[in-house]
């Protein structure tokens, strides 16, 4: 017998179009010749955002064939430091400029600007054979602080053995989010926490280790063939996260767009384009493209939540 399940997806009514204006192609004192929509530049980004950034730059360069934007994927700390040191003009991170960073740049006669480009969620993933698929924010706090080191220590822990937590990088935006937003500014002290080098390595580790929890951005999860963004990577399981403790199936939510939109999924972060480009050339053009109508549609299709535009929510009935 077929069972009808109600799902949600986010529709987007986009605002008026963004017009690209081209500055002249004269070489500046810094040797640059790029304009708002032409030339060649590199930019830096936290590696956890690489799936959405790759989709954005592919379409941007197709629409503007005279433009080439080359990413340097690193961790959040190094990306922002490169921007502050004048080694990059554009960085993508999960935080805004700090007041001290703005003061430093402004004292050097720069005019830094931050642009919100998307909202994504921090996802907790486990091995597909794991029977533990719900967790509360308090459980996460206990695990990260070392109060809970075994599966039996968390509220719904059905598995046995030690919990191993894996991050993409020790200085990544995911680590910073956990320390700042979950632990209240305190460091992660669980001895069973490790960091690899890239998000793909986190996913692979979880696929191969039944006792592991991986912490990644949800733009790594979605099945690109699923237009509703309701299908996650089939090689792992995504944990439902609950604001209340202990977690129950009824109180727990997956990092779907709808639950990011209505605030029911508790681990949501903002992706920023941080600009320090006095020329206002191609770095500005690429950042504003992502903020614009086509860029925001790409954000929506990738399973993240667009920042701009009127959001419409509709029910979708799926037969199973």
C-alpha positions, 0 to 999 in steps of 0.5 A: 500500500502506498503511503503519502508523506508530506515534505516541504521545499523552498520556492524563491521569488527573486527580486529585480535583476542585477545589472553588471556595470563595467569599469574601464580596463586601464591598469591600476597602480597594483597592476590589475586590469580586471573589471566588474565582469572581465579579467582574472582574479583568485579568491579564497574560501573556507573549503566547506563551501566548495560545492556551492562556490564551484556551482556559482563560479561555473555559471558566472564564467559561462555568463561572462566568458571574459572573466576567470575566477580561481578559488583557493580552498583553505580553512576559514582562519587562513582565508580571512588572514589572506584577505587582511594581509592584502593577499586576496580581495575576496574571501568566503567565510561563515562569519562577518568581519570582527570590529578589530579587523574593520578598524585595522583595514580602515586605518589603512584606508581600505573600505571593507564590505561584507555581503550575506550570500546564503544560509547553510546548516551544520550537519552531523553524519554517522555511518549508514549502519548506525542506529543512532540517528537523533541527537540534541544540542545538549548532547552535542555540547556534552560530546564536544566538551568531553562529558560524553565520550561513549554512545551510551553517554548520550540521551538516545545512545543505542550503539556501543563503543567510543564516539569519535568526532571528525572535523574537516580542518582544525581551523575551519568554519565548522570548528569555529561554529561549534566553539562559538555557538554551541560551546559558548566560546570555549574550546573543544576538549573531547580527546576523541576529536580529530581533524582531517584535511577536507570535507570529502575525507570526513565523509569517507572516514564516517563511511568506514567507521561505524562509531564516528560522527562527522561534522560538515556543511549541509551543501555537501549532502544533497543528491544533485538529481533531486530537485526538491533537495530532500535526498541526502548522500546515500553512503551515510546517515544524517542525524536529526538534531533537537533543540530540546533535551532529551532528543525525540523523533518528534522534536528532531529535525534534518537540515532541510531548507524548510527547517532552516527557513522556519528556525526549527533546525538549530544549527544554522550559519550565514555564509559571507562574501568578505570584500577588501577590493579598492578597485571594485573589480572582478571580486565585486562582480563575482560576489554580487553575482552570487547575491543576485537573482541567478546566484540565489537560484543556484543557492536554492537548488544546492539545498541552502537557503537564499538570503535575498528574495521572497520565500514561498513554502509549499507542500509536496505530497510524495508517494512511497 
